[in-house]
């Protein structure tokens, strides 16, 4: 079940929130949240629910047997998780079997948990109830972010909810929902229309629409997850930080899917030696990280090529960085976005023939323009403008300025009326977004989230 499903928005979520906040005591609230999470999972893939519970129990039991300083005790739990993930990735490619919901995300959370126990970052969780709740929480189940146990262990038993947190979380959820339903879904429609045209301009425009689609899709779902977590009293790590304003590929990957990047940094790149063992070893470590990053998304060739493509870019960039820093900001931004755009073309096409054809059309194969491309372009100009503004720093600046004018830097008791106006304005904005999303979803289905299939 998707967050952008009307059943979720108007039945499942309201019922869950009503029961959660009506029942007193954090222990009882946690029971409600766990039951809701398991029901949420079962409504999407009931046949994989036993797998989720079994994998969680196996990791809970094995963590008790991980001994710091004895690497052999870590091999079984980490190996088990990797084998399960790899098996389903291969089954999907070979036989078209659907992946368990969120398997890529909760597998990495389990691996991080086991390694952190080994590193004495935290002891094993003593309650299977709390451990299962950590793994299965529905706000982060579909598309992350990858939440490490140490980030929420205290919140599992000692968090507090307050009106401000609930309000801010609800607004964040509505913004994420709008990014998914009102921008990403329409960008994907334009992408599919353009994919069917054999013109160079269509290929470039399709690449641009996919580039916007995947950003607003994934960051929107991350916003919804973070917002829902906030409503329930959890604080999840941020997963996106305006990646399309980056001036280098290195900066882009510090801003895109931040929790995945930090996972590979902390649990693969640094343990392999990072950049501490010379240039040659650093390049090898980067190759391993990016090969694994590609495979994390899937065992299809396009994901492997996509990972290796960014490995090459990063390896070259690290050698040229002193010179690149002298290039003007605008030029660096455009160059970076050009290479990111090509990367998304690779990512978008699992079929190698379709990938080759798209790249060939972009770089000279066949005619460049047609009237049909012009019609689609004319119809998508407003959407492109929204995408450009929405992926820029402008919304963040406007939000900061609006808050600064009415709230920040002023005494609370002196400007309570202005704070009320600020809160009402945010509420009306969230209600408007929810209304527009609902109107868009009535009689239609939102496109299934891309990363939910990884």
JOKA-V257466 format. One record per backbone hydrogen bond with DSSP energy under -1.0 kcal/mol. CO is the residue of the C=O (numbers start at 0). NH is the residue of the N-H. If there is no record, write none. Layout:
co=CO nh=NH
co=CO nh=NH
//
This chain:
co=1 nh=4
co=4 nh=8
co=5 nh=9
co=6 nh=10
co=6 nh=11
co=7 nh=12
co=10 nh=14
co=11 nh=15
co=12 nh=16
co=13 nh=17
co=14 nh=18
co=15 nh=19
co=16 nh=20
co=17 nh=21
co=18 nh=22
co=24 nh=28
co=25 nh=29
co=26 nh=30
co=27 nh=31
co=28 nh=32
co=29 nh=33
co=30 nh=34
co=31 nh=35
co=32 nh=36
co=33 nh=37
co=34 nh=38
co=35 nh=39
co=36 nh=40
co=37 nh=41
co=38 nh=42
co=40 nh=44
co=44 nh=47
co=47 nh=51
co=48 nh=52
co=49 nh=53
co=50 nh=54
co=51 nh=55
co=52 nh=56
co=53 nh=57
co=54 nh=58
co=55 nh=59
co=56 nh=60
co=57 nh=61
co=58 nh=62
co=61 nh=64
co=62 nh=65
co=66 nh=69
co=69 nh=72
co=70 nh=73
co=73 nh=77
co=74 nh=78
co=75 nh=79
co=76 nh=80
co=77 nh=81
co=78 nh=82
co=79 nh=83
co=80 nh=84
co=81 nh=85
co=82 nh=86
co=83 nh=87
co=84 nh=88
co=85 nh=89
co=86 nh=90
co=87 nh=91
co=88 nh=92
co=89 nh=93
co=90 nh=94
co=90 nh=96
co=91 nh=95
co=99 nh=102
co=101 nh=105
co=102 nh=106
co=103 nh=107
co=104 nh=108
co=105 nh=109
co=106 nh=110
co=107 nh=111
co=108 nh=112
co=109 nh=113
co=110 nh=114
co=111 nh=115
co=112 nh=116
co=113 nh=117
co=114 nh=118
co=115 nh=120
co=116 nh=119
co=126 nh=130
co=127 nh=131
co=128 nh=132
co=129 nh=133
co=130 nh=134
co=131 nh=135
co=132 nh=136
co=136 nh=139
co=139 nh=143
co=147 nh=150
co=148 nh=151
co=148 nh=152
co=151 nh=155
co=153 nh=157
co=161 nh=165
co=162 nh=166
co=163 nh=167
co=164 nh=168
co=165 nh=169
co=166 nh=170
co=167 nh=171
co=168 nh=172
co=169 nh=173
co=170 nh=174
co=171 nh=175
co=172 nh=176
co=173 nh=177
co=174 nh=178
co=175 nh=179
co=176 nh=180
co=177 nh=181
co=178 nh=183
co=179 nh=184
co=182 nh=186
co=183 nh=187
co=184 nh=188
co=185 nh=189
co=186 nh=190
co=187 nh=191
co=188 nh=192
co=189 nh=193
co=190 nh=194
co=193 nh=196
co=196 nh=198
co=198 nh=202
co=199 nh=203
co=200 nh=204
co=201 nh=205
co=202 nh=206
co=203 nh=207
co=204 nh=208
co=205 nh=209
co=206 nh=210
co=207 nh=211
co=208 nh=212
co=209 nh=213
co=210 nh=214
co=211 nh=215
co=212 nh=216
co=213 nh=217
co=214 nh=218
co=215 nh=219
co=216 nh=220
co=217 nh=221
co=218 nh=222
co=219 nh=223
co=220 nh=224
co=221 nh=225
co=222 nh=226
co=223 nh=227
co=224 nh=228
co=225 nh=229
co=226 nh=230
co=227 nh=231
co=228 nh=233
co=229 nh=232
co=238 nh=257
co=241 nh=244
co=242 nh=245
co=247 nh=251
co=248 nh=252
co=251 nh=255
co=254 nh=240
co=256 nh=260
co=257 nh=261
co=258 nh=262
co=259 nh=263
co=260 nh=264
co=261 nh=265
co=262 nh=266
co=263 nh=267
co=263 nh=268
co=264 nh=269
co=267 nh=271
co=268 nh=273
co=269 nh=272
co=272 nh=275
co=277 nh=281
co=278 nh=282
co=279 nh=283
co=280 nh=284
co=281 nh=285
co=282 nh=286
co=283 nh=287
co=284 nh=288
co=285 nh=289
co=286 nh=290
co=287 nh=291
co=288 nh=292
co=289 nh=293
co=290 nh=294
co=291 nh=295
co=292 nh=296
co=299 nh=303
co=300 nh=304
co=301 nh=305
co=302 nh=306
co=303 nh=307
co=304 nh=308
co=305 nh=309
co=306 nh=310
co=307 nh=311
co=308 nh=312
co=309 nh=313
co=310 nh=314
co=311 nh=315
co=312 nh=316
co=313 nh=317
co=315 nh=319
co=316 nh=320
co=319 nh=322
co=319 nh=323
co=320 nh=324
co=322 nh=325
co=323 nh=326
co=327 nh=331
co=328 nh=332
co=329 nh=333
co=330 nh=334
co=331 nh=335
co=332 nh=336
co=333 nh=337
co=334 nh=338
co=335 nh=339
co=336 nh=340
co=337 nh=341
co=338 nh=342
co=339 nh=343
co=340 nh=344
co=341 nh=345
co=342 nh=346
co=343 nh=347
co=350 nh=354
co=351 nh=355
co=352 nh=356
co=353 nh=357
co=354 nh=358
co=355 nh=359
co=356 nh=360
co=357 nh=361
co=358 nh=362
co=359 nh=364
co=360 nh=363
co=366 nh=199
co=367 nh=200
co=369 nh=373
co=370 nh=374
co=371 nh=375
co=372 nh=376
co=373 nh=377
co=374 nh=378
co=375 nh=379
co=379 nh=383
co=380 nh=384
co=381 nh=385
co=382 nh=386
co=383 nh=387
co=384 nh=388
co=385 nh=389
co=386 nh=390
co=388 nh=391
co=392 nh=396
co=393 nh=397
co=394 nh=398
co=395 nh=399
co=396 nh=400
co=397 nh=401
co=398 nh=402
co=399 nh=403
co=400 nh=404
co=401 nh=405
co=402 nh=406
co=402 nh=407
co=406 nh=409
co=410 nh=414
co=414 nh=418
co=415 nh=419
co=416 nh=420
co=417 nh=421
co=418 nh=422
co=419 nh=423
co=420 nh=424
co=421 nh=425
co=422 nh=426
co=423 nh=427
co=424 nh=428
co=425 nh=429
co=426 nh=430
co=427 nh=431
co=428 nh=432
co=429 nh=433
co=430 nh=434
co=431 nh=435
co=432 nh=436
co=433 nh=437
co=434 nh=438
co=435 nh=439
co=436 nh=440
co=437 nh=441
co=440 nh=443
co=449 nh=452
co=450 nh=453
//
